[in-house]
Amino acid sequence: MASTGSQWFANVASGGYAVGNSAMFDKANTEYFTDTPGAGDQQKWTISFWVKMCDLTTRQMFFGQGASYISINENAQPSNRIYLYIAGSSPVWNWETNATDGLFRDPTAWYNIVVSFDSTNGTADHRLRLYVNGVEFTDFLKSSTGNQNSSQSIGGSSEISIGKNPANTNNPFDGYMAEMVYIDGTQHTPTSFGEFDEYGVWKPINVSGLTFGTKGWYLNFASSGSDLGDDASGNGFDFTNNNTVTQSGDSPTKNFATISPIDKNSGIALASGNLNYTAASTWTAAGITQAPTQKTYWEFRPTSNDLQVGVNNVPSAAKAGTSTYYTGSGVVLWQHNSYWNGGSNSGGKTAWSSGDVCAVAFDPATGKIWFAVNNTWNDSGNPATGSNASVTLAEGVSPGYEFIAAGESGSMVLNFGQDDTFGGTETSQGNTDGNGNGSFHYEPPSGFLALAAVSIAEPSVPDGTAHHQAILWSGNSSSQTVSQAGNSGFTPDWAIIKSRSFANGANSFDVVRGSTKGLATFDTGAEDTNADGVAFGIGSGKGTLGFTGAGDTGDINNSGRTYVGLTWKAGGSASTNEVGSINSSVSVNTDSGISIGTYTGSGSNATIGHGLGIVPRMVWVKNRGGNGWAVYSAIAGEDYYMYLDAEGARVDNSSYWNDTAPTSTVFNIGTTADVNASSGNIVFYAMADVAGYQKIGAYTGNGSTDGPMIHTGFKPQYVMIKSTTQGSTNWEFFCDEIEPNNVVGDQNFFNIANAESDNDHKMDWLATGFKIRDSSGSINTGSGTFLYWAIAKYPFGGTCPAPAR
């Protein structure tokens, strides 16, 4: 399979085709569609649909006819693989996607699945084809493959089933489907159903003009109730809605939040599109698939007093296995007639009753949260004016907040804008937010928006590959030029090069010092000044790294070895910054929050201008004549330093940062030779948060393979992780150029001279961040605090894409 790292989804704000609705299947009710259009072409056909999955663990059917079907989690639960069983005449096509090509278990995004068939094709590998998000899968586990010119049961006279096993009512689908198309008599490519935009975003297009064929059909789910299965192709077919599949306002171009099935206690039961929460018998919590990035409004309908809703600042613990989540620090929850705030309870508040429609309004810029019962705000609050908040919660050490649902007994239905009937228990009122999005029981306060990708503000960086990319190559110990392969391209200003196949360390090169001068990140050695380094360039619109040999300045191009080069765009040639007490020479990219600079140490407490215009949240500093790589991070705090070239935890020492946090113009240095040797030549790399593109944050480990879900506001292309509280842990980094698909396990290191490793340090890429999938101490020690540095491929919302994976 080709790399899926550029697979993404657009939202309605992108100005393209807007998908209005979807069908929500609840497996608890065995909901499905059936129809019998009659026999068509059994040798040529195409099926396309968009899907957002809710249950990731059980065998489920997307489509079936006769003995044939398309499913997921077929041979193991959960395998998270797509399965194609195309039968009718022997031998059959019995194919399953290979795990090395990715596991489909991101519940935060929509996938477009296209299956096309032409048994008459002269090329055997082109008779049955699978595409996901516009990219073809070619690596299958094949139990058997059908013959040329064979006729199979799809396209025959048997009943068609959508959302269940064609032979019975087993294996019901659980999730959302949209834009389901069946083309009779033609094998199509995915470009008939979607397109890549200028940022490499796969998004739906208007399919109404396609030639569907005599027995083709198109379900756009524009009608509701018994008419939800009406055919919009013009052929007039009418699919029967069995057990009431319901219409949803969610779609690939809106993408509303739901309760997260991968950030919850296992005792919690989710249903109805992951909007219905049923509590376990003890206090347990669940996260939400999206984090608030602007003023946000949502509703819920409780059936019990022993339920809670609210917000926590981050870093937060994973919800898996967590009891009495309301007692934790940085957590605010509303329970019936009281508020929990950091473990303290305040009673006597306005209470809800079973069946009330309640609401939450939250402003992440101020940390203010308001609660309402039947459109009356508690505590005489007024979210529109910002007055009389029910509770105010300050940000934690890692910026941002997350919503929570919790409880001990009873159930509640949540509405983030996709269903104001609360599963059919209320009459739709159809109130939208100020942007016209969502459907709410009550009108949201002015300025408060639905929690959906379509609501997220326009990010400043629509394409992360215009500022950061990883390059992969095989060394040749001679002259060669290697190029970026992402959607965009840029001349690199900073590169860190690491051998993947050979046990050697990483080396840093930058435009400010001169790209032939290498600094090893894994030891305290001095800068290398040999000529056989790296040349930064650009060709055919893609950034390049040029080599003249194996590398006198480090292991960068040896024959027989494979390499990764992390490249960043800064500001080109350096300029003088005179803002600090010591002048610096800086190359700065204020759009992406990266600054590279050099200065001459004084030996006395000083300030250094970085040029970012915003506060850096991490700074690496290295004495070019020797000494360790000192690291400041907002996560460890300004009283502490860490070493990039060592495994240690944070250490309290005022001689590094003078116990003073950076500002939007300078960072502080103390008197240690690591950062301020008198007359020493020093280099620094400073990084700042940029919404939708770059985040330096933290999470709390839980020591479980069901680890924390970290919200970054984008699908990362690069993540670095290091424990700040535990020693003997490495500075590990992952990038999607090496491993674009889940599960991600190929890690490299900044601090040790090891080859690339694939062991138990694993995680998943998500549309909204990443999910830790192992219990190792290096990335998930129980109760440990972990620093991460994440960079986006693309942001989650605005006029930019909501990424899928």
N, C-alpha and C positions, 0 to 999 in steps of 0.2 A: 504494500500500500504506500502511496505517496504520503509525504508528511502532512499531518492534519493540524499542524500548528497554526495555519492561517484560516482555520474554519471558525466562522463567527456568524452571529445573527444580527440583523439590523432591527431597529425599532421604528415606530411609525413616524417619529420626528425626522427621519432621514430623508423625507420628501419622496420616497418611493411608493410602491404599492402597499396599501394598508389592509391587513387582514382583520376583519371585524369581530369574528367570533370563533369559537371552537366547540367541540363536543367533549363533555366531561364524563368519563366512564368510572363508575364506582364498583370495584370488584366485589364488595360486600353484598351488592344486590344483583350480581351477575348481569350487568347491563351490556347490550350489544345490538347491532343492526343486522338484518337479513333481507335478502331479496333474490329473485331468480330471473335475471334478465333474459336468459336463454343462451343457446350456444353461439359462440363467436369464433374467433381465431384462436386455436389452441397451440399454435406454433409461434405467434408473435403477439406480445403485449407489454405494457409498462404500467407499473403502480408507483405512485408518489404520494407521500403524506408527511406532514409535520407532526411531531409528537413531543410532549413533555411528560416524562414518566414520574409517577408518584411512588409506587412500590418498586423497589429495586431488587427484591429478594426472591420472588416466586416466578415460576414459569407462566408466561403470558402470551396471548395470541394477538397480533396486530390484524391479520387478514388470513382468510382461508377459503378454499373452494374445493369440493371433492376431497381427495386425499392430500391435497397440497396446502401449505400454510407458510406464513412468515411469523416468526416468534422471537422471543428473547428468554434467556435463562433456561434453555431447552434441556441440556444434558446434565446440568448441575445447578443447584439453587443456593446462592446466586453465582452464576458464571458471568453475567453481564455481557454476554455475547449475542450477536444477532444470528439467527438460524434460518436457513432457507431449505425447505423440503418441497421440491417440485416433482410431483408424482403423477401417475396415470398409466404410463407404460414403462416397462423395465428395460434397462436400469433407470433409477430415479436420480435426480440431483439432490444430494444429501450433504449440504455444506454448512459449516459454522465458521464465523470469523475467528481468526487466530488471536489468542490473548495478547500476543506481542504487538498486534496492531491496535490495541486499545480496548478498554472496558467501558461500556456505556452505562455510567452510573452518576452522571451529573444531573441532579433534580432541579437545578436552578435555571436551566436553559432549554430551548427547543432544538430538536434534531430534525433535519429533513432526510428522510430515507427514500431512496429511489431504487426499485428493483425492475430491471428490464430483461426481456427474454426474446430470443429469436433462435429457435433450434435449427433453422435453415442456414445460419451463418457459417461460412466456410472456415472461419477461424474458431477453433474449439473454445478458447478462453473467452470469446466474445458472445457466446450463446446465452449465458446467464451472467448478469452483471449487477453488482451492488455498489451504490454510491451513498455516502453519508456527507451531508453538507457540501455537496458539489465535488467531492473527491472520491475516486474509485478505490474500493478494496480489491486487492488482487491476491492476498495471502489467506487462504482458507484451510481449515481442517476438513478434508473431503473424504467422506466415507464411500461415496459412489458418485458417478457423473453420467448423465443421460447421453443418449446417442443423437447424432445429427438427424434432423428431419422428424424427430419424434413428436407426437402430440401428447400433451399432458393435461391434467384436469382443470387447470386455470384456463378460463375461456370456454369451458364446456357448458353443459346444461344444468349442472348441479347448483344447489343454493350457495350463494355467497354469504360468508359470515365476516363481520367486522367487530373485533373485540372479543372473540371466543374461538374455541376449537371448532372446526367445521363438522366434526363427527359427533359432538355432544355439546353440553354447556360448560365443560371444564375449562380451566386456564383463562379466566376472564381478564381482560386488560384493565389496568388501573392507572389512569392518568388522563391527559388531554390530547385530542387529535384535531388537526385543522387541515384544510385544503387537501382533501383526499381525492385523488384522481386515478381513474383506470382508463388506459388507452387500449382500445381493441384493434389489433392488426398492425401495430407499429412498435418497433423498439426505439425508444427515445433515450437521449442523453439527459443529464440533469438540467442542462441549460434551457430545456422546455418548461421548467418549473421554478427556476431561480437563477440568480446571477451574482457574480462578484462585483462589488462596487470599487471605487478608486482606492479604498483602504484594504481591499482583500476580503471584504465582508460578504458572506453568502446570505442572500435575502430573498424572500419570495417575490415572484412577479405575477402579473395578471394572467391566468391560464384560460380565461373564458374564450379566447379566440382559437384554442387548439382544435384540431380535428380529432374527435374522441373515438371515431369508428362506430360501427352499427350497434355494438353492445357496450360501448364505453359509457362512463358516467363520471360525474363531478359532484362531490358533496362539500359545499361551503358552509353548511350548518348555519345558514342565515335565518332560518325559521326555527320555531321552538316547538316543544311538545311532540305530538304525533307527526308533525311536519318537519322535524329536525333532519330526517333522512331524505328530504326531497332532492332529486337530481337536478343540478343546474347546468347540465351539459346540453340540454335541448332534446335529449332522447326520451325524456319523460319517465324515467324509472323512479320508483318510490320505495325506499328502504323502510322496512318496518322497524319501529323503535321498540325494542323488547326490554321490559323492566325499567323503562324510563331513563335512558341516557339523557342528560340535561345539557341545555345550552349554557355556555360560559362566555363571559366577556373577555376572558384571557385569549391571547393569540400570539403568534411568533413576532408580531410587530408591536406588542404591548408588554408582555411578560410581567405579569403581576407576581408579587411575593406569595409564598405559601408557608405553612409550617414545615420545617426541615426534617426529612426522614433520616438525614445523616448527622444530625446534631440534636439528639434526643435520648432520653432514657428508654431502654428496650421495653419497659412495661407500658409505655404510652401507646395507645392505639390511634392511628390516623385513618381518616376516611373522607369521602366526598371531595376528591381532588386535594387532599392534605389541608383541608380547611376545617375539618371536624376533629376536635381534640377530645379524647376520652382519657381521663386520668387513671394512673395505676392506683394500687391500694395504699401506697405511701407517697409522700411528697416527692414529685419528680418534675423535671423541667424539659422544655424543648425550645430550640432556637428558631428563628425565622430565616428564610433563604436570602433575604436582602436586608442590608443595614441602612438606616436613615442617613441621607446626605443633605437633605433640605427639610424644611418644615413638612411634617408628615401627619396624615390623618388616617385612622382605620377604626373599624367597628368590630364588636363581638357580641354574641348572644349566649349568656351563661344559663345553665340549668341547676347550678349548685352554688352554695356559699363557699365551698372548699376549692375554689379556683383562683388563679392569680394571673394578672397581665402586667407588663411593665417594661423596664429598660435596664440595662447594665452598661457601665463603662467598660472599657477593655484595658488590659487583658482579662479575659474571663476564662473560667474553667470550662472544659467540655461538658455538655449536659449528660452524656452517657454515664450512668451510674451515680449521678449527683442527686442526693436527697437534701431536703430542706435548703434548696437553693436560695430561698429568701433570706437566709441568715448571713449570706456572704457580703463582704464589703463591696462597695460600688454597685449595689443592686437596689433598685426601687421597684416595688410591686404593689398593686392594688388588689386587695382581697376583701370582697364583699363590703364591709363597712370600716376598713382600716387600711393604713399604708405601712408597708415595710420599707425601711430605709437603712441600708447597711446593717441589718440585723435587729434594729430597734423598731418597735411597733407603736403606731399612733392610732388610737381607736376613735370612735364617735364620728366617723365620716359618713357621708351620704352613702346609703347601701343600695345595692342592686337586688332585685328579686328574679327568680327564675322566669325566663322569657323576656326580660327587658332587653332593649337594644342599647348597648353601652358603647362608649367611644373613647379613644385615646388620641390626643394631639401632642406632638413632640417637636421641639425646636432644638436641633443639635448644636446650633450656634451659641445657645445660652444654657443648654442643659435643662430647660424648663419642660415639665410634663403636666398635662391637664387630663382629668378624667371626667366623663359625663354619663349620666343615666337618662335615657329617653330625651336627649337633646338639651338637658339642663346641666350646665357645667358645675362640678363640685367646687366648693370653697369660693363661690361667687367669681369663678375664673372667667377670663375672656382671652382665649388664645389669639384672637385677631389683633388685639391691642397689646398682648404680652403681659397682661396683668393677672395677679392672684393665681399663680401656678399652684397646682396641688403639691408638687415637690420639685426641687431643683437639684440636679445631680451634676457635679463638676466632672470634667474629663479625667480619665486615669492617666497613667504614665504613657499609654499608647492612645493617640487621638482616636475619637470615634465612639460610637455607641452601637448596641445591638438590642433588638426587641426580644422579649421572652414570653412564653406561655407556660404556666405551671399549674399544678393541682394535686389534690389527694383523692378526690372523688368527684363524680359527675362529669359532664361534658360541656363543651362550648363550640360554637361555630364562629370562625373569624371571617371577616370580609375586608380585603385590602383594595377592593374596587371591582372585583370580578363577579360578585354575586350578592346583591343586596336583599335577596329572598332568604338568605341563610339556609340553603338547602330546601327551599320550599315552605318554610315555616312562617314567612312574612310576605306581604304583597310588595312587589318592587315599587320603589318610589322614584328611581332613576335620577337621583341627584349626582351631579358630576363635580369634580374639583374645578378650580379656576382656569385650568387648561383644557377643560372639556373631557377629561379622562375619568374613567371609573364609573361605577354605579353604586351609590350609597343610599342608605335608608334616610339619613339626615344630610343636610347641606354642610359640607366641610367649612370650617372657619376660613375667612379670607386669607389667602396666601399659603394655605396648607394643602398638600398634594397627596395623591394616591401613592402607595408604596409599590412602584413598578419601574421597569427600565425606561419606559416612555416618559416618566416624570423627571428623570435625573437631569440636572443642569448641564448645559453644553460644556464639555471639558476643553481645556486649553491644548491638549495633545491628542488629536484624533487618531494618530497612528504611532504606536510606540516604536515601530521599526524605523522611524525617521530619526530616532535619538539613541537607540541601543539595539545591537544585534550580536548574536554569537555566530562565529564562522567555524566550520569544521574542515579539516584537510588531513592529508597524509604527507608526511615529510619526505623530502628527497635529497637532503644534504647539498642542495645546489640552488640555482636561481629558480624561483617560481613566485607567482602572484596568485593569491587566493582572494575570493570575493564574497561579499555578503549575498544572501539568497532571499532575504525578506521582501515584503511588499515595497518598501521604500529603500533608500540608500543614502549614505553620507560619508564624507571623508572622516575617518576616525581621528580623534584627538587623544584618546586614551585606549590602551589595549592591555589586557591581562591574558597571557598565553600560558596554557597548561598542557603538558603531555597527558593524554588519556590512557595510552596503552603501556607506558613505561613509568616506573616508580621514580619520578622526579617532580620538583616543585614548580610553582607558578612564578612568572616574571612579569613585572609591570613596566610599560613603556608609555610615554606621554609626549605631547607636543611642546610642553613648557620646558622640560629638561632637554629635549631632543630625542627623537624616536629611536636612535641607536643606543641609547643609554638604558640599560636594564637594571631593575631592582628586584631581587628575589623576595617574594612575600613570605617565604617559609623559614627565613633565618635572619640573623642580625647583621649580615654582611654588608659591605660598602657597595656603592653603585659601580656597575661595570661600564667601562667607557670604550670597549672595543668597537670597531667599525661594523662588524658583522652582526647587525641588529635587525630592525624591521623598518620598512618605509611605509608611511601612511599615504594612501592615494584614493582615487576614484576612477572607475571606468565603466562605461555603459550605464551610468546612473547608480552603480553599486560601489560601496566602499571597499577598499582593498588593503591587504597587508602584503608587502613585498619582501622577499628574502633573497639573500645572495649566497647563503650557505646554511650549515646546520645550526649556527648561532653561537658566536663567541660570547654573547651576553646572556646565555642561558640556553636551556633545552627548548628550542622553538621550531626546528625544522629538520630533525634527524631522519634519515632514510629508515623506513620500516616501522616508524612510529606514527600514531594518530594524535591529532591535536584539537583543542578548542581555543578559540580566541574571542574573549569578551570585548566588544568594542563599544565605545561611547562617543557621542558628539558633545564637545564642549564649545568653546568659542574661537577656535583657530589659534593664531599666534597670540602670545601673551601680551598683556598691557599692564602698566604700572597702577597699583592700587595704593593710595596714600591715606586711606581712612584709619588704619590701625596705628599704634605707636611704632610699629616696625612696618616699613613699606613691603609690599609683596608684588610679585608678578603673577597675574592670574589669566586663565582662559576659562570663561564662564558661559554656561548655557542656562539663562534664567528661565527659559520655557520648561526645561526638563529637570531643573534643580541640581545641576552638577557644576562644581568648580574645582579646577586644578590650579595649584599655585606653588610658588617657591618663595622663600625668604631666607635672610641671614640672621641667625640667632644672636641674642645679646647677653644671655646668661641671667637676665633679670626679668621679673614678671612683665608681661607685655600683652598687647592685642594685635591680631593679624586680620587685615581686611580680606574677606572672601568674595565679595561682589555679587552674592546671590540675590540680595534684596529681600530675602525671607530668612527665617532662622534655620540653620542646618540642624538636622537631627542626628547626624553622624559625621565624624571627621576622622580620617586616617592621617597620621603624621609620621614621617620617617626621616631621621638624620641620614643624609646620603653618604656620610663618611662611616657609618656603622650604627650600632644600637638597634633596639627593637622597634617594631611598628606599633606606636601608641594609638589606641582607638578611644575616642570620645563617642558616647551615644546617649541620647536622651533617655534611653531605657535603663542603662546602668546609672546614669546621673552624673552631674558635674563634679561630684566629690570623688569619682572613681575613674580609673583607667583600666583598659584591657590591652592585651598584646595580640595583634593579628597573627603573629608568627608563633603563638604559643597556645596551649590548651587550657590555660587557667581561667578561673572565674574573675569577676571584677575585684579590683583592689582599691581601697580607700587611700588616696595620697594627693595632697593639695599641690604638690610640685608639678603636676601635669597640667591641670586646667584652672589652677588657682581657685578651685571651688566655686567657679563662676560659669554660669551657662552662657552659651553663645547668644548673640543678638542678630538682628537682620543685616548687620554690617560687619561684625567682627566675631572671632572666637578668641578665647583667652588661653594663654600659655603660662606655665610656671617656670621653674628654674632648672628642671631636670634636663640632662643632655639629650635625652630621647627627643624632646620637642624644642629645646632652646639652648643648645650648646653655644657658648660664646664663639662668634665668627663661624659657626657651623652652617653648612648649606643644607637646608631643610625643604622637603616637599610635602604638600598636603593634598588630600582629596576630600572635598566636602559635599555632602548630599542632603537635600531638603525634601520634604514631602511636597508632592504636586498632585492635587486631586485628580483621580482617574488615570494617573500614570505611574507615580512612584510613592512608595510608603515604607518608612522605617518604623516598625511597630513591635509589638510584643504579644505573646500568648503564654498561657499557663499550661504546663504539661499535666497529663493525667496518667501516664504510664500504661496506656491501653492501646491496643491495635485500633480501637474506635476512638481516635484522638480528636483534638480540637478542630473545629472548622473556623478558619481565619478569614474574616471579611477584609478585602483590600479595596473593593470598588472596581476591580478589573480582573481579567484573566491574566495571570502572570506569564511572562516568557522567561523570567529569571527570578529565583528565590535563593537568598543566602540565609543560613540559620546558625546561631551560636547561643549556647546557654550563658547567661550572665551570672548565674548563681551556683553553678556546678563546674568544678575543674575536670580535667581529663576529658574534655569534649572539644570537638574540632569545629573549625569554621568551614562548614560545608556549603556547596552551592549546586543548584540544579538549574538546567535550562532546557527549554522545549525544542531547541535545535537538535540537542542530543536525544531527547526523549519527549516527543510531542504528545504522546498518548498515555492514558492511565492504565496501570499504576506506574508512578514515576519512582524509580529506584536507583538510577545511575547518578551517583554523586561524585563530585570532585572536591578538592580541598585547597584552601589558601595557605594553611599553616603547616602542612606536612608534605613530604616528598613521596607521596603514594600514587599509584596508578588509580585510574577511575575504578570505582567499586560499586557493585550492585548487591547489597545484602539486605539487612532488615530496616534500613533507613528509608522509608517509603512514604509517599504522599500522593494525592490526586490533584491535578489541575481542576479548577472549577470556574464557572462563569463569573463568580463574584470573589474569587480568592483561591484558597487551597485548603485541603483537608489532610491532616496527619493520619497515616494509616499504619503506624507501628509503635511499639512500646520502648524502643531503644533510648538509652540515656542521652545520646547525642542530640536528639531532637524532641524527646517527649518524656523526660523524667517527671514522675509524679510530683506535682506542686512546684516544679521548677519554673523559673522565668526564662523565656527564650526571646532573644532579639532576632528579628528578621528584617531583611531588606528585599523588597519585591518591586519588580519593574513590569509594567504592562506590555502586552502585545497590542491590545486594544482596550479602551475603557468599556464600561458596562452600559452606559446610557447616553443621554443627550442626543445630538444628531449623529452620534457615533454608534458603533455596534454594541450589542449585548453578546459577549463571546459565548461560544458553546464548547463544552468538552466535559 
